[in-house]
């Protein structure tokens, strides 16, 4: 993910392509996500990336997908939470992690995840919520 420093504002701008591949209505090019939206997308992708999935970087990713096929128990919930925290702390240097909450939804056989963080150069908390579920 490119990091661009705006010389006029002296602020770092984080950018990434929009993974929905929605074209920009004016330029017809792929849309770009910036700052907190780029970070949110990166966190979601990072958590769902399996080890050995990224070429030449087998250590990149997390074991979260693997844990989704374990029985849903308190121990599995804590392992999912620990895997998310470990992955973010190891790979996402642009943020300061404030909290990770994982709740079990036994009816849907899934985990509800809430991550609260702030950008390294900001004090405003940002949150991202998503659902982890098995898929084959």
N, C-alpha and C positions, 0 to 999 in steps of 0.2 A: 504494500500500500504506500503510495507516494506521500511524502511529507513535504508540503510547500510552505515556505516562510514568506509572508507578505511583507515586503520591505517598508511599506508605508505605515502599516499598523504594528509591525514587529510581533505579530501573533502567528502561531503555527496553525495551519489549516490542514486537517486530515481529509483525504479524498479516497474514494473507491468507486468502482463502477457499480451500478445498480444491478443486482443479480436477477431481478425480474426481467431485465433486458428490455425495458420499456423505452421506446424511442423518444427523444426530446421533440416536442411538437414543432419547434422552430428549426432546429438544425438537422433533425431526423437522425441524429447520432444517438448512441446509447446514453441514457441519463447517468448523472453522477450524483453520488451521495457525499455529503460533506459533514465534517466534525462529528457531533454526537450520533448522527444517523449512520455514518460510515463505521463508527466504533461499535454501535449496536449490531450492525450486520456482521462485522468481524467477530464479535463475541459469539453470536449465534452459530456462525460457521465454524469457529474454533471448537466450541463445545461438541458439535456434531461430527467433527472430523475424526476418523479412526486412525490409530497408529498405522504406519506403513502406507497410508493413503496418498500422502504427498510425496511425489518422486524426489529422491535424493535426500529426504529428511524423514526417515522412519520414526524418529523420536517425536515428531510434531503431531499434535492431536490429543485425544483423550480416550478413556475407556468407557465413556458414558453409554455409547450404543451397545457395547457388550453387556453392561449392567442392566439394560432394559429387558433382557431376556432371563434375568434372575427372578425368583419369586419376590413379590412385593412385600417386604417386611421393613421393620425399623432399621435393621442393619443395612439393607440394600439402599434405603433412603439416605442414610448417613454416608455410605460409600459413594453414591451419586454426588452428594454435596461435596465431599472431600475431593472427588475427581474434578469437579467443576472449579473449585477453589485452586487446586494444584495446577490445573491447566492454565487458568487465567494468570496466576502469579508467575508461572514459568514463561509464558509467551506474550502476554499483552502488557508491554512496557508503557503504553500511552495513558494508562489509567491508574487510579488508586482504588482498589476494591474496598468497598465499605461493608457490604453484607451479601450473603447468598442464602436464600430460603428455598427449601424443597419441601413440598407437600405431596402426600400420596392421594391419588384419586383411584380408589380400589374399584369403583364401578366401571371406570373406563380403562383400567389397567395402565395408568399413566402417572407421570409426575408433573406437578405444576412448579415451575422454577421462576424465581424472582431474583434478579441481580441488581444491586444498587452500587453505583460507582461514581467517581467524579474524574474528569479529565485531569491529567497531572498538573496542568497550569491553571486550573479553575477550582473554585470552592463550591460550585453548584452541584448538588446530587442529581444523578440521572438514573433512571431505572429501566430495565427491560424485563418483560415477562413473556414466557413461552411455555409450551407443553411438550414434554418428552414422552413419546409413545413408540411402541414396537412397530416396525414396518418391515415387510419382506418383499 
